[in-house]
């Protein structure tokens, strides 16, 4: 069974909303700082991204002062 | 020197051969035009780089490449028509083998390949943040 086209890889969770709330930052602010469009960041926040560039991941960690492990989680293979 | 041959009391086979003189090339031409119109409509809709357009371009390319063959078949039909009616000594159909469709077809086939690669790349980066 494969993931639908508009969902990210199965078993990967993105904790962006949690980190934004903890840092008191809006999605728009973060998008400006990271250099990614709000639309793309929204895709990531809603677990609909299929891939993330390392450069984007590094920029997110820099601006949110976190590690990739704080931002991404693995929930196991749900297939 | 050019002239015209008139066939009195043409039978059904004569009519078929007469139509076959131009029909293959007309069919190929119509096919290309119909597919081209669909490709243009997708451009107007703002989304031309889709797999179906790669397929349409591929069919158009092969149709153009085969156009000289269609023209040859048409000429053979005309020759047969002239022979059947005993006019072979006074009328000789001209065998024209246009090469421009062959070249154009190769260009379109290359474009089809570009479209196919483009749609694949688009699939790869879709959802990439």
N, CA and C atoms of all chains as a GROMACS GRO file, in nm:
protein
  624
    1UNK      N    1   0.088  -0.120   0.000
    1UNK     CA    2   0.000   0.000   0.000
    1UNK      C    3   0.090   0.123   0.000
    2UNK      N    4   0.063   0.218  -0.086
    2UNK     CA    5   0.145   0.340  -0.091
    2UNK      C    6   0.063   0.459  -0.042
    3UNK      N    7   0.136   0.561   0.003
    3UNK     CA    8   0.070   0.680   0.058
    3UNK      C    9   0.002   0.755  -0.056
    4UNK      N   10  -0.112   0.820  -0.026
    4UNK     CA   11  -0.175   0.901  -0.130
    4UNK      C   12  -0.081   1.011  -0.176
    5UNK      N   13  -0.107   1.064  -0.296
    5UNK     CA   14  -0.015   1.161  -0.354
    5UNK      C   15  -0.002   1.286  -0.268
    6UNK      N   16  -0.107   1.324  -0.192
    6UNK     CA   17  -0.098   1.448  -0.118
    6UNK      C   18  -0.056   1.426   0.027
    7UNK      N   19  -0.001   1.313   0.062
    7UNK     CA   20   0.047   1.289   0.198
    7UNK      C   21   0.195   1.254   0.192
    8UNK      N   22   0.265   1.285   0.302
    8UNK     CA   23   0.407   1.255   0.308
    8UNK      C   24   0.429   1.106   0.328
    9UNK      N   25   0.556   1.070   0.344
    9UNK     CA   26   0.589   0.927   0.363
    9UNK      C   27   0.519   0.874   0.489
   10UNK      N   28   0.471   0.752   0.486
   10UNK     CA   29   0.403   0.699   0.604
   10UNK      C   30   0.502   0.684   0.718
   11UNK      N   31   0.455   0.715   0.843
   11UNK     CA   32   0.540   0.695   0.960
   11UNK      C   33   0.625   0.813   0.998
   12UNK      N   34   0.625   0.920   0.920
   12UNK     CA   35   0.704   1.039   0.954
   12UNK      C   36   0.610   1.148   1.000
   13UNK      N   37   0.638   1.202   1.118
   13UNK     CA   38   0.557   1.312   1.172
   13UNK      C   39   0.640   1.438   1.177
   14UNK      N   40   0.576   1.549   1.149
   14UNK     CA   41   0.645   1.678   1.157
   14UNK      C   42   0.584   1.754   1.273
   15UNK      N   43   0.670   1.798   1.365
   15UNK     CA   44   0.621   1.866   1.486
   15UNK      C   45   0.636   2.017   1.475
   16UNK      N   46   0.619   2.069   1.356
   16UNK     CA   47   0.642   2.212   1.333
   16UNK      C   48   0.544   2.299   1.411
   17UNK      N   49   0.418   2.256   1.414
   17UNK     CA   50   0.319   2.339   1.484
   17UNK      C   51   0.352   2.350   1.633
   18UNK      N   52   0.398   2.239   1.689
   18UNK     CA   53   0.434   2.237   1.832
   18UNK      C   54   0.551   2.331   1.860
   19UNK      N   55   0.652   2.325   1.773
   19UNK     CA   56   0.770   2.410   1.790
   19UNK      C   57   0.737   2.557   1.768
   20UNK      N   58   0.651   2.586   1.671
   20UNK     CA   59   0.612   2.725   1.647
   20UNK      C   60   0.542   2.782   1.771
   21UNK      N   61   0.454   2.703   1.828
   21UNK     CA   62   0.381   2.748   1.948
   21UNK      C   63   0.479   2.771   2.062
   22UNK      N   64   0.575   2.680   2.077
   22UNK     CA   65   0.672   2.692   2.187
   22UNK      C   66   0.761   2.815   2.171
   23UNK      N   67   0.791   2.851   2.045
   23UNK     CA   68   0.879   2.967   2.020
   23UNK      C   69   0.799   3.096   2.003
   24UNK      N   70   0.668   3.085   2.002
   24UNK     CA   71   0.585   3.204   1.984
   24UNK      C   72   0.604   3.266   1.846
   25UNK      N   73   0.619   3.182   1.747
   25UNK     CA   74   0.646   3.233   1.613
   25UNK      C   75   0.531   3.192   1.521
   26UNK      N   76   0.503   3.276   1.422
   26UNK     CA   77   0.400   3.238   1.325
   26UNK      C   78   0.465   3.169   1.206
   27UNK      N   79   0.383   3.100   1.129
   27UNK     CA   80   0.432   3.030   1.011
   27UNK      C   81   0.491   3.129   0.910
   28UNK      N   82   0.427   3.245   0.899
   28UNK     CA   83   0.473   3.347   0.804
   28UNK      C   84   0.612   3.399   0.842
   29UNK      N   85   0.629   3.424   0.972
   29UNK     CA   86   0.761   3.472   1.019
   29UNK      C   87   0.868   3.369   0.990
   30UNK      N   88   0.838   3.246   1.022
   30UNK     CA   89   0.935   3.139   1.002
   30UNK      C   90   0.969   3.125   0.854
   31UNK      N   91   0.866   3.135   0.770
   31UNK     CA   92   0.887   3.122   0.625
   31UNK      C   93   0.983   3.230   0.576
   32UNK      N   94   0.966   3.351   0.625
   32UNK     CA   95   1.055   3.462   0.584
   32UNK      C   96   1.197   3.437   0.630
   33UNK      N   97   1.213   3.388   0.749
   33UNK     CA   98   1.348   3.368   0.803
   33UNK      C   99   1.418   3.253   0.734
   34UNK      N  100   1.341   3.150   0.701
   34UNK     CA  101   1.402   3.030   0.642
   34UNK      C  102   1.421   3.045   0.492
   35UNK      N  103   1.341   3.130   0.430
   35UNK     CA  104   1.350   3.149   0.284
   35UNK      C  105   1.271   3.045   0.206
   36UNK      N  106   1.163   3.000   0.267
   36UNK     CA  107   1.073   2.904   0.201
   36UNK      C  108   0.935   2.970   0.196
   37UNK      N  109   0.857   2.939   0.096
   37UNK     CA  110   0.725   3.002   0.086
   37UNK      C  111   0.634   2.952   0.198
   38UNK      N  112   0.538   3.033   0.236
   38UNK     CA  113   0.441   2.995   0.338
   38UNK      C  114   0.365   2.870   0.294
   39UNK      N  115   0.336   2.863   0.166
   39UNK     CA  116   0.262   2.748   0.114
   39UNK      C  117   0.340   2.619   0.138
   40UNK      N  118   0.468   2.622   0.105
   40UNK     CA  119   0.552   2.502   0.123
   40UNK      C  120   0.566   2.467   0.271
   41UNK      N  121   0.580   2.569   0.354
   41UNK     CA  122   0.594   2.543   0.497
   41UNK      C  123   0.465   2.486   0.554
   42UNK      N  124   0.354   2.532   0.499
   42UNK     CA  125   0.224   2.480   0.541
   42UNK      C  126   0.212   2.334   0.500
   43UNK      N  127   0.261   2.302   0.380
   43UNK     CA  128   0.262   2.161   0.333
   43UNK      C  129   0.341   2.076   0.430
   44UNK      N  130   0.454   2.127   0.476
   44UNK     CA  131   0.539   2.053   0.570
   44UNK      C  132   0.468   2.039   0.705
   45UNK      N  133   0.410   2.147   0.753
   45UNK     CA  134   0.343   2.148   0.885
   45UNK      C  135   0.228   2.048   0.888
   46UNK      N  136   0.160   2.033   0.776
   46UNK     CA  137   0.042   1.945   0.771
   46UNK      C  138   0.076   1.804   0.726
   47UNK      N  139   0.205   1.768   0.732
   47UNK     CA  140   0.249   1.632   0.698
   47UNK      C  141   0.217   1.592   0.554
   48UNK      N  142   0.219   1.692   0.463
   48UNK     CA  143   0.191   1.659   0.323
   48UNK      C  144   0.316   1.668   0.236
   49UNK      N  145   0.429   1.700   0.297
   49UNK     CA  146   0.553   1.706   0.219
   49UNK      C  147   0.602   1.564   0.190
   50UNK      N  148   0.660   1.546   0.072
   50UNK     CA  149   0.714   1.414   0.037
   50UNK      C  150   0.865   1.407   0.056
   51UNK      N  151   0.928   1.523   0.064
   51UNK     CA  152   1.073   1.525   0.083
   51UNK      C  153   1.112   1.662   0.136
   52UNK      N  154   1.221   1.666   0.213
   52UNK     CA  155   1.272   1.792   0.267
   52UNK      C  156   1.419   1.804   0.233
   53UNK      N  157   1.458   1.920   0.180
   53UNK     CA  158   1.599   1.943   0.152
   53UNK      C  159   1.675   1.957   0.283
   54UNK      N  160   1.797   1.913   0.284
   54UNK     CA  161   1.880   1.931   0.404
   54UNK      C  162   1.897   2.079   0.435
   55UNK      N  163   1.909   2.162   0.331
   55UNK     CA  164   1.927   2.305   0.354
   55UNK      C  165   1.805   2.363   0.424
   56UNK      N  166   1.686   2.318   0.386
   56UNK     CA  167   1.564   2.364   0.452
   56UNK      C  168   1.560   2.315   0.595
   57UNK      N  169   1.596   2.190   0.614
   57UNK     CA  170   1.595   2.131   0.749
   57UNK      C  171   1.692   2.206   0.840
   58UNK      N  172   1.811   2.236   0.787
   58UNK     CA  173   1.911   2.308   0.866
   58UNK      C  174   1.861   2.448   0.902
   59UNK      N  175   1.798   2.516   0.808
   59UNK     CA  176   1.747   2.651   0.832
   59UNK      C  177   1.636   2.648   0.937
   60UNK      N  178   1.550   2.549   0.930
   60UNK     CA  179   1.442   2.536   1.028
   60UNK      C  180   1.499   2.514   1.167
   61UNK      N  181   1.597   2.426   1.177
   61UNK     CA  182   1.659   2.398   1.308
   61UNK      C  183   1.728   2.522   1.363
   62UNK      N  184   1.789   2.599   1.274
   62UNK     CA  185   1.858   2.722   1.316
   62UNK      C  186   1.758   2.822   1.371
   63UNK      N  187   1.649   2.843   1.300
   63UNK     CA  188   1.552   2.945   1.340
   63UNK      C  189   1.467   2.901   1.459
   64UNK      N  190   1.443   2.772   1.470
   64UNK     CA  191   1.361   2.722   1.581
   64UNK      C  192   1.446   2.676   1.698
   65UNK      N  193   1.580   2.684   1.681
   65UNK     CA  194   1.674   2.642   1.786
   65UNK      C  195   1.640   2.502   1.835
   66UNK      N  196   1.642   2.410   1.739
   66UNK     CA  197   1.610   2.273   1.774
   66UNK      C  198   1.696   2.179   1.692
   67UNK      N  199   1.677   2.051   1.711
   67UNK     CA  200   1.749   1.951   1.632
   67UNK      C  201   1.649   1.885   1.537
   68UNK      N  202   1.700   1.816   1.433
   68UNK     CA  203   1.608   1.745   1.343
   68UNK      C  204   1.519   1.647   1.419
   69UNK      N  205   1.571   1.587   1.525
   69UNK     CA  206   1.491   1.494   1.604
   69UNK      C  207   1.376   1.561   1.677
   70UNK      N  208   1.390   1.691   1.707
   70UNK     CA  209   1.280   1.764   1.769
   70UNK      C  210   1.173   1.794   1.665
   71UNK      N  211   1.219   1.817   1.543
   71UNK     CA  212   1.128   1.858   1.436
   71UNK      C  213   1.056   1.740   1.370
   72UNK      N  214   1.128   1.630   1.356
   72UNK     CA  215   1.072   1.513   1.286
   72UNK      C  216   1.065   1.394   1.380
   73UNK      N  217   0.963   1.314   1.364
   73UNK     CA  218   0.951   1.193   1.444
   73UNK      C  219   0.914   1.076   1.357
   74UNK      N  220   0.949   0.958   1.399
   74UNK     CA  221   0.916   0.837   1.326
   74UNK      C  222   0.818   0.756   1.409
   75UNK      N  223   0.704   0.731   1.351
   75UNK     CA  224   0.601   0.662   1.428
   75UNK      C  225   0.588   0.516   1.390
   76UNK      N  226   0.678   0.468   1.306
   76UNK     CA  227   0.673   0.328   1.266
   76UNK      C  228   0.602   0.314   1.132
   77UNK      N  229   0.618   0.199   1.067
   77UNK     CA  230   0.558   0.173   0.937
   77UNK      C  231   0.413   0.139   0.954
   78UNK      N  232   0.323   0.228   0.907
   78UNK     CA  233   0.180   0.206   0.925
   78UNK      C  234   0.116   0.131   0.808
   79UNK      N  235   0.203   0.077   0.714
   79UNK     CA  236   0.146   0.012   0.594
   79UNK      C  237   0.090  -0.126   0.629
   80UNK      N  238   0.496   1.875  -6.816
   80UNK     CA  239   0.363   1.896  -6.872
   80UNK      C  240   0.262   1.827  -6.781
   81UNK      N  241   0.152   1.892  -6.753
   81UNK     CA  242   0.052   1.832  -6.667
   81UNK      C  243  -0.080   1.824  -6.739
   82UNK      N  244  -0.159   1.726  -6.702
   82UNK     CA  245  -0.291   1.714  -6.762
   82UNK      C  246  -0.384   1.644  -6.666
   83UNK      N  247  -0.498   1.606  -6.715
   83UNK     CA  248  -0.595   1.537  -6.631
   83UNK      C  249  -0.650   1.417  -6.708
   84UNK      N  250  -0.672   1.310  -6.635
   84UNK     CA  251  -0.730   1.189  -6.693
   84UNK      C  252  -0.873   1.177  -6.644
   85UNK      N  253  -0.965   1.160  -6.736
   85UNK     CA  254  -1.105   1.142  -6.698
   85UNK      C  255  -1.142   0.996  -6.722
   86UNK      N  256  -1.199   0.937  -6.619
   86UNK     CA  257  -1.237   0.796  -6.630
   86UNK      C  258  -1.389   0.788  -6.636
   87UNK      N  259  -1.440   0.746  -6.752
   87UNK     CA  260  -1.585   0.729  -6.766
   87UNK      C  261  -1.625   0.593  -6.710
   88UNK      N  262  -1.742   0.586  -6.655
   88UNK     CA  263  -1.795   0.461  -6.599
   88UNK      C  264  -1.696   0.398  -6.500
   89UNK      N  265  -1.657   0.478  -6.404
   89UNK     CA  266  -1.568   0.425  -6.300
   89UNK      C  267  -1.646   0.331  -6.211
   90UNK      N  268  -1.583   0.217  -6.176
   90UNK     CA  269  -1.653   0.124  -6.088
   90UNK      C  270  -1.614   0.152  -5.943
   91UNK      N  271  -1.664   0.066  -5.855
   91UNK     CA  272  -1.642   0.090  -5.711
   91UNK      C  273  -1.494   0.086  -5.677
   92UNK      N  274  -1.423  -0.007  -5.740
   92UNK     CA  275  -1.280  -0.018  -5.711
   92UNK      C  276  -1.206   0.109  -5.755
   93UNK      N  277  -1.248   0.164  -5.867
   93UNK     CA  278  -1.186   0.289  -5.913
   93UNK      C  279  -1.208   0.401  -5.812
   94UNK      N  280  -1.330   0.408  -5.759
   94UNK     CA  281  -1.360   0.512  -5.659
   94UNK      C  282  -1.274   0.494  -5.534
   95UNK      N  283  -1.260   0.367  -5.492
   95UNK     CA  284  -1.178   0.340  -5.373
   95UNK      C  285  -1.033   0.380  -5.399
   96UNK      N  286  -0.982   0.343  -5.516
   96UNK     CA  287  -0.842   0.376  -5.548
   96UNK      C  288  -0.823   0.527  -5.557
   97UNK      N  289  -0.924   0.596  -5.612
   97UNK     CA  290  -0.914   0.741  -5.623
   97UNK      C  291  -0.906   0.804  -5.484
   98UNK      N  292  -0.993   0.756  -5.394
   98UNK     CA  293  -0.992   0.810  -5.257
   98UNK      C  294  -0.862   0.774  -5.186
   99UNK      N  295  -0.814   0.652  -5.213
   99UNK     CA  296  -0.691   0.606  -5.147
   99UNK      C  297  -0.570   0.687  -5.193
  100UNK      N  298  -0.586   0.757  -5.302
  100UNK     CA  299  -0.476   0.839  -5.351
  100UNK      C  300  -0.436   0.948  -5.254
  101UNK      N  301  -0.534   1.002  -5.184
  101UNK     CA  302  -0.503   1.112  -5.092
  101UNK      C  303  -0.541   1.080  -4.948
  102UNK      N  304  -0.624   0.976  -4.929
  102UNK     CA  305  -0.675   0.948  -4.795
  102UNK      C  306  -0.568   0.921  -4.690
  103UNK      N  307  -0.466   0.838  -4.718
  103UNK     CA  308  -0.366   0.812  -4.613
  103UNK      C  309  -0.303   0.941  -4.559
  104UNK      N  310  -0.262   1.028  -4.649
  104UNK     CA  311  -0.197   1.152  -4.606
  104UNK      C  312  -0.297   1.241  -4.531
  105UNK      N  313  -0.422   1.242  -4.576
  105UNK     CA  314  -0.524   1.324  -4.509
  105UNK      C  315  -0.548   1.273  -4.367
  106UNK      N  316  -0.556   1.141  -4.352
  106UNK     CA  317  -0.579   1.083  -4.219
  106UNK      C  318  -0.464   1.119  -4.126
  107UNK      N  319  -0.341   1.104  -4.176
  107UNK     CA  320  -0.224   1.138  -4.093
  107UNK      C  321  -0.227   1.286  -4.056
  108UNK      N  322  -0.258   1.370  -4.153
  108UNK     CA  323  -0.264   1.514  -4.127
  108UNK      C  324  -0.369   1.550  -4.025
  109UNK      N  325  -0.487   1.487  -4.036
  109UNK     CA  326  -0.596   1.516  -3.941
  109UNK      C  327  -0.558   1.471  -3.801
  110UNK      N  328  -0.495   1.353  -3.792
  110UNK     CA  329  -0.452   1.301  -3.662
  110UNK      C  330  -0.357   1.400  -3.594
  111UNK      N  331  -0.261   1.449  -3.670
  111UNK     CA  332  -0.164   1.545  -3.616
  111UNK      C  333  -0.235   1.672  -3.569
  112UNK      N  334  -0.328   1.720  -3.649
  112UNK     CA  335  -0.398   1.845  -3.614
  112UNK      C  336  -0.484   1.828  -3.489
  113UNK      N  337  -0.553   1.716  -3.478
  113UNK     CA  338  -0.640   1.692  -3.361
  113UNK      C  339  -0.555   1.686  -3.234
  114UNK      N  340  -0.445   1.612  -3.242
  114UNK     CA  341  -0.359   1.600  -3.123
  114UNK      C  342  -0.293   1.734  -3.089
  115UNK      N  343  -0.253   1.807  -3.192
  115UNK     CA  344  -0.191   1.938  -3.168
  115UNK      C  345  -0.288   2.033  -3.100
  116UNK      N  346  -0.416   2.026  -3.143
  116UNK     CA  347  -0.518   2.112  -3.082
  116UNK      C  348  -0.533   2.080  -2.933
  117UNK      N  349  -0.526   1.950  -2.899
  117UNK     CA  350  -0.540   1.911  -2.758
  117UNK      C  351  -0.419   1.958  -2.677
  118UNK      N  352  -0.302   1.953  -2.738
  118UNK     CA  353  -0.182   2.002  -2.667
  118UNK      C  354  -0.194   2.153  -2.644
  119UNK      N  355  -0.238   2.225  -2.746
  119UNK     CA  356  -0.254   2.371  -2.734
  119UNK      C  357  -0.356   2.405  -2.625
  120UNK      N  358  -0.464   2.327  -2.619
  120UNK     CA  359  -0.567   2.353  -2.516
  120UNK      C  360  -0.508   2.335  -2.377
  121UNK      N  361  -0.420   2.236  -2.361
  121UNK     CA  362  -0.360   2.215  -2.228
  121UNK      C  363  -0.266   2.329  -2.193
  122UNK      N  364  -0.200   2.386  -2.295
  122UNK     CA  365  -0.114   2.502  -2.270
  122UNK      C  366  -0.199   2.618  -2.222
  123UNK      N  367  -0.314   2.640  -2.288
  123UNK     CA  368  -0.405   2.749  -2.249
  123UNK      C  369  -0.457   2.726  -2.108
  124UNK      N  370  -0.475   2.598  -2.071
  124UNK     CA  371  -0.525   2.567  -1.936
  124UNK      C  372  -0.416   2.586  -1.833
  125UNK      N  373  -0.292   2.606  -1.878
  125UNK     CA  374  -0.182   2.636  -1.787
  125UNK      C  375  -0.106   2.515  -1.735
  126UNK      N  376  -0.133   2.397  -1.792
  126UNK     CA  377  -0.066   2.277  -1.741
  126UNK      C  378  -0.029   2.183  -1.856
  127UNK      N  379   0.070   2.220  -1.936
  127UNK     CA  380   0.104   2.136  -2.052
  127UNK      C  381   0.196   2.018  -2.020
  128UNK      N  382   0.268   2.026  -1.907
  128UNK     CA  383   0.368   1.921  -1.881
  128UNK      C  384   0.306   1.804  -1.807
  129UNK      N  385   0.220   1.734  -1.878
  129UNK     CA  386   0.151   1.617  -1.822
  129UNK      C  387   0.182   1.497  -1.910
  130UNK      N  388   0.177   1.377  -1.851
  130UNK     CA  389   0.214   1.257  -1.929
  130UNK      C  390   0.133   1.239  -2.057
  131UNK      N  391   0.007   1.279  -2.055
  131UNK     CA  392  -0.075   1.257  -2.174
  131UNK      C  393  -0.023   1.342  -2.291
  132UNK      N  394   0.034   1.459  -2.264
  132UNK     CA  395   0.090   1.541  -2.371
  132UNK      C  396   0.217   1.478  -2.428
  133UNK      N  397   0.296   1.416  -2.343
  133UNK     CA  398   0.414   1.345  -2.392
  133UNK      C  399   0.370   1.234  -2.488
  134UNK      N  400   0.263   1.165  -2.452
  134UNK     CA  401   0.210   1.058  -2.536
  134UNK      C  402   0.158   1.113  -2.668
  135UNK      N  403   0.084   1.228  -2.660
  135UNK     CA  404   0.030   1.290  -2.782
  135UNK      C  405   0.142   1.330  -2.876
  136UNK      N  406   0.247   1.390  -2.820
  136UNK     CA  407   0.360   1.433  -2.904
  136UNK      C  408   0.429   1.312  -2.967
  137UNK      N  409   0.435   1.203  -2.893
  137UNK     CA  410   0.497   1.082  -2.945
  137UNK      C  411   0.418   1.030  -3.066
  138UNK      N  412   0.286   1.028  -3.052
  138UNK     CA  413   0.200   0.981  -3.162
  138UNK      C  414   0.213   1.074  -3.282
  139UNK      N  415   0.215   1.207  -3.255
  139UNK     CA  416   0.230   1.304  -3.364
  139UNK      C  417   0.362   1.284  -3.435
  140UNK      N  418   0.469   1.262  -3.358
  140UNK     CA  419   0.600   1.243  -3.417
  140UNK      C  420   0.603   1.124  -3.510
  141UNK      N  421   0.551   1.012  -3.462
  141UNK     CA  422   0.549   0.890  -3.545
  141UNK      C  423   0.458   0.908  -3.667
  142UNK      N  424   0.346   0.980  -3.650
  142UNK     CA  425   0.257   1.004  -3.763
  142UNK      C  426   0.329   1.085  -3.871
  143UNK      N  427   0.404   1.186  -3.830
  143UNK     CA  428   0.479   1.267  -3.927
  143UNK      C  429   0.590   1.185  -3.994
  144UNK      N  430   0.658   1.102  -3.913
  144UNK     CA  431   0.765   1.018  -3.969
  144UNK      C  432   0.708   0.923  -4.075
  145UNK      N  433   0.584   0.876  -4.051
  145UNK     CA  434   0.522   0.781  -4.144
  145UNK      C  435   0.450   0.848  -4.261
  146UNK      N  436   0.444   0.983  -4.257
  146UNK     CA  437   0.372   1.055  -4.364
  146UNK      C  438   0.426   1.023  -4.503
  147UNK      N  439   0.560   1.018  -4.525
  147UNK     CA  440   0.609   0.982  -4.659
  147UNK      C  441   0.560   0.846  -4.704
  148UNK      N  442   0.550   0.752  -4.610
  148UNK     CA  443   0.499   0.620  -4.644
  148UNK      C  444   0.353   0.630  -4.687
  149UNK      N  445   0.276   0.711  -4.614
  149UNK     CA  446   0.135   0.730  -4.650
  149UNK      C  447   0.124   0.792  -4.790
  150UNK      N  448   0.211   0.889  -4.818
  150UNK     CA  449   0.210   0.954  -4.950
  150UNK      C  450   0.246   0.852  -5.059
  151UNK      N  451   0.340   0.765  -5.029
  151UNK     CA  452   0.380   0.662  -5.126
  151UNK      C  453   0.265   0.566  -5.154
  152UNK      N  454   0.195   0.526  -5.050
  152UNK     CA  455   0.079   0.437  -5.068
  152UNK      C  456  -0.026   0.505  -5.155
  153UNK      N  457  -0.044   0.635  -5.132
  153UNK     CA  458  -0.139   0.710  -5.213
  153UNK      C  459  -0.099   0.711  -5.360
  154UNK      N  460   0.029   0.734  -5.384
  154UNK     CA  461   0.078   0.735  -5.523
  154UNK      C  462   0.061   0.598  -5.588
  155UNK      N  463   0.085   0.492  -5.511
  155UNK     CA  464   0.066   0.356  -5.564
  155UNK      C  465  -0.080   0.332  -5.602
  156UNK      N  466  -0.170   0.384  -5.520
  156UNK     CA  467  -0.312   0.370  -5.549
  156UNK      C  468  -0.347   0.442  -5.679
  157UNK      N  469  -0.291   0.561  -5.696
  157UNK     CA  470  -0.317   0.637  -5.819
  157UNK      C  471  -0.261   0.564  -5.941
  158UNK      N  472  -0.142   0.506  -5.924
  158UNK     CA  473  -0.080   0.431  -6.034
  158UNK      C  474  -0.167   0.312  -6.074
  159UNK      N  475  -0.218   0.244  -5.973
  159UNK     CA  476  -0.306   0.129  -5.998
  159UNK      C  477  -0.432   0.174  -6.069
  160UNK      N  478  -0.485   0.286  -6.031
  160UNK     CA  479  -0.606   0.340  -6.093
  160UNK      C  480  -0.582   0.369  -6.242
  161UNK      N  481  -0.469   0.430  -6.271
  161UNK     CA  482  -0.434   0.462  -6.410
  161UNK      C  483  -0.414   0.334  -6.490
  162UNK      N  484  -0.345   0.238  -6.432
  162UNK     CA  485  -0.321   0.112  -6.502
  162UNK      C  486  -0.451   0.038  -6.532
  163UNK      N  487  -0.540   0.037  -6.437
  163UNK     CA  488  -0.669  -0.036  -6.453
  163UNK      C  489  -0.752   0.018  -6.568
  164UNK      N  490  -0.731   0.145  -6.597
  164UNK     CA  491  -0.813   0.208  -6.699
  164UNK      C  492  -0.738   0.234  -6.828
  165UNK      N  493  -0.625   0.166  -6.843
  165UNK     CA  494  -0.552   0.166  -6.969
  165UNK      C  495  -0.489   0.300  -7.004
  166UNK      N  496  -0.466   0.381  -6.906
  166UNK     CA  497  -0.409   0.513  -6.936
  166UNK      C  498  -0.261   0.519  -6.904
  167UNK      N  499  -0.200   0.400  -6.885
  167UNK     CA  500  -0.061   0.402  -6.839
  167UNK      C  501   0.036   0.460  -6.943
  168UNK      N  502  -0.006   0.460  -7.069
  168UNK     CA  503   0.083   0.514  -7.172
  168UNK      C  504   0.070   0.665  -7.188
  169UNK      N  505  -0.039   0.720  -7.133
  169UNK     CA  506  -0.057   0.865  -7.151
  169UNK      C  507  -0.054   0.942  -7.020
  170UNK      N  508  -0.062   0.869  -6.910
  170UNK     CA  509  -0.062   0.939  -6.781
  170UNK      C  510   0.029   0.867  -6.684
  171UNK      N  511   0.113   0.938  -6.621
  171UNK     CA  512   0.204   0.878  -6.524
  171UNK      C  513   0.193   0.957  -6.392
  172UNK      N  514   0.134   0.895  -6.290
  172UNK     CA  515   0.126   0.966  -6.162
  172UNK      C  516   0.265   1.003  -6.112
  173UNK      N  517   0.274   1.118  -6.054
  173UNK     CA  518   0.403   1.165  -6.003
  173UNK      C  519   0.424   1.109  -5.863
  174UNK      N  520   0.539   1.043  -5.846
  174UNK     CA  521   0.573   0.994  -5.713
  174UNK      C  522   0.645   1.104  -5.636
  175UNK      N  523   0.572   1.166  -5.546
  175UNK     CA  524   0.636   1.269  -5.465
  175UNK      C  525   0.660   1.215  -5.325
  176UNK      N  526   0.782   1.222  -5.283
  176UNK     CA  527   0.816   1.172  -5.149
  176UNK      C  528   0.863   1.289  -5.064
  177UNK      N  529   0.767   1.351  -4.992
  177UNK     CA  530   0.809   1.466  -4.912
  177UNK      C  531   0.893   1.422  -4.793
  178UNK      N  532   1.006   1.484  -4.776
  178UNK     CA  533   1.094   1.448  -4.664
  178UNK      C  534   1.078   1.539  -4.543
  179UNK      N  535   1.012   1.657  -4.564
  179UNK     CA  536   1.002   1.748  -4.450
  179UNK      C  537   0.922   1.688  -4.336
  180UNK      N  538   0.813   1.608  -4.364
  180UNK     CA  539   0.742   1.550  -4.248
  180UNK      C  540   0.831   1.456  -4.167
  181UNK      N  541   0.922   1.386  -4.234
  181UNK     CA  542   1.012   1.295  -4.165
  181UNK      C  543   1.101   1.373  -4.067
  182UNK      N  544   1.160   1.483  -4.116
  182UNK     CA  545   1.242   1.567  -4.030
  182UNK      C  546   1.161   1.628  -3.917
  183UNK      N  547   1.043   1.679  -3.952
  183UNK     CA  548   0.957   1.739  -3.849
  183UNK      C  549   0.917   1.634  -3.746
  184UNK      N  550   0.891   1.513  -3.792
  184UNK     CA  551   0.853   1.404  -3.702
  184UNK      C  552   0.964   1.372  -3.603
  185UNK      N  553   1.088   1.373  -3.650
  185UNK     CA  554   1.201   1.346  -3.561
  185UNK      C  555   1.212   1.455  -3.454
  186UNK      N  556   1.193   1.580  -3.496
  186UNK     CA  557   1.197   1.691  -3.399
  186UNK      C  558   1.087   1.675  -3.294
  187UNK      N  559   0.967   1.639  -3.339
  187UNK     CA  560   0.855   1.622  -3.246
  187UNK      C  561   0.880   1.504  -3.152
  188UNK      N  562   0.942   1.398  -3.203
  188UNK     CA  563   0.974   1.283  -3.116
  188UNK      C  564   1.074   1.322  -3.008
  189UNK      N  565   1.171   1.407  -3.044
  189UNK     CA  566   1.266   1.456  -2.943
  189UNK      C  567   1.191   1.539  -2.839
  190UNK      N  568   1.100   1.624  -2.887
  190UNK     CA  569   1.020   1.707  -2.795
  190UNK      C  570   0.935   1.620  -2.703
  191UNK      N  571   0.883   1.511  -2.757
  191UNK     CA  572   0.803   1.418  -2.675
  191UNK      C  573   0.889   1.360  -2.563
  192UNK      N  574   1.013   1.328  -2.595
  192UNK     CA  575   1.104   1.275  -2.494
  192UNK      C  576   1.134   1.380  -2.386
  193UNK      N  577   1.150   1.505  -2.430
  193UNK     CA  578   1.174   1.615  -2.335
  193UNK      C  579   1.054   1.629  -2.242
  194UNK      N  580   0.932   1.626  -2.298
  194UNK     CA  581   0.810   1.635  -2.217
  194UNK      C  582   0.802   1.520  -2.119
  195UNK      N  583   0.836   1.402  -2.166
  195UNK     CA  584   0.826   1.283  -2.080
  195UNK      C  585   0.923   1.296  -1.962
  196UNK      N  586   1.044   1.341  -1.990
  196UNK     CA  587   1.143   1.360  -1.883
  196UNK      C  588   1.098   1.471  -1.789
  197UNK      N  589   1.042   1.578  -1.847
  197UNK     CA  590   0.993   1.690  -1.767
  197UNK      C  591   0.883   1.649  -1.671
  198UNK      N  592   0.789   1.568  -1.717
  198UNK     CA  593   0.680   1.525  -1.628
  198UNK      C  594   0.734   1.432  -1.519
  199UNK      N  595   0.833   1.352  -1.553
  199UNK     CA  596   0.894   1.265  -1.451
  199UNK      C  597   0.964   1.349  -1.344
  200UNK      N  598   1.038   1.450  -1.388
  200UNK     CA  599   1.108   1.538  -1.293
  200UNK      C  600   1.008   1.613  -1.206
  201UNK      N  601   0.898   1.653  -1.267
  201UNK     CA  602   0.795   1.724  -1.190
  201UNK      C  603   0.738   1.634  -1.082
  202UNK      N  604   0.720   1.507  -1.116
  202UNK     CA  605   0.672   1.411  -1.017
  202UNK      C  606   0.771   1.398  -0.902
  203UNK      N  607   0.900   1.395  -0.937
  203UNK     CA  608   1.003   1.374  -0.836
  203UNK      C  609   1.005   1.489  -0.735
  204UNK      N  610   0.990   1.614  -0.784
  204UNK     CA  611   1.002   1.729  -0.693
  204UNK      C  612   0.868   1.773  -0.635
  205UNK      N  613   0.760   1.708  -0.675
  205UNK     CA  614   0.633   1.748  -0.618
  205UNK      C  615   0.631   1.712  -0.470
  206UNK      N  616   0.595   1.805  -0.386
  206UNK     CA  617   0.594   1.778  -0.243
  206UNK      C  618   0.730   1.792  -0.180
  207UNK      N  619   0.828   1.846  -0.253
  207UNK     CA  620   0.961   1.869  -0.197
  207UNK      C  621   0.967   2.009  -0.137
  208UNK      N  622   1.006   2.016  -0.009
  208UNK     CA  623   1.014   2.145   0.059
  208UNK      C  624   1.161   2.182   0.075
   0.00000   0.00000   0.00000
